[in-house]
Amino acid sequence: MRISGLVLMFGLSAATLAAQQDTSGNVYSSNPSTAQQQQQQKPAGVGVSNATPEGSIPMGDTGERMRDRYFLKTAAQGSRATVKMSQLALAKSSNDDVKAFAQKVMTDHAVLARTWKPLAQEMGAAPSREMSKKDEKRYEKLSGLSGDAFDKEYMAAMVEDHQGDLKLFQDTMNGTANNSLRDALDRTIPVIQDHIAQAEEISRKNGYVAMK
């Protein structure tokens, strides 16, 4: 899932600006001049919050906030593409294995949306309304195919995209200190791994060559 996959997962998938644990207890110095300098160093458009709920990222840590938000938007974009391609598979494929997989992907993404959409909203990551240029081209290609050619291309896309999603999600899990994001990733990574296993099995069963 790019984030392939995930959801349309975020209202989509993006996609994280939900909260991170502030282990220091107070990011800003009690010294007025120091606090003023910190506020002046903040990028334009980034507000300062006096209240930092448990589990939320300090507003001063803009670098990590921006990185998590970028992940959310990327994942949501990939997820949207995965769902749209799966909708196309349900409409065009005559292979029962392919259609069953496409339906499972759509169902799983709908379930995951209940985890990711509120998180994306809380973190200020707007839902993705379009696919990446790469996915747009692949979707257009799929739209022009039929029969075994369509099934082979769709399953190849699902293997490749979900493998990319898995790496993205695992890298984010290893790099973020955001507890809310880590919890969502922990719930989603096993689903991505399951989709990869099923897509590879269907590809082997039907004699497709999965893209790498």
Disulfide bonds with the S-S distance in Angstrom:
none
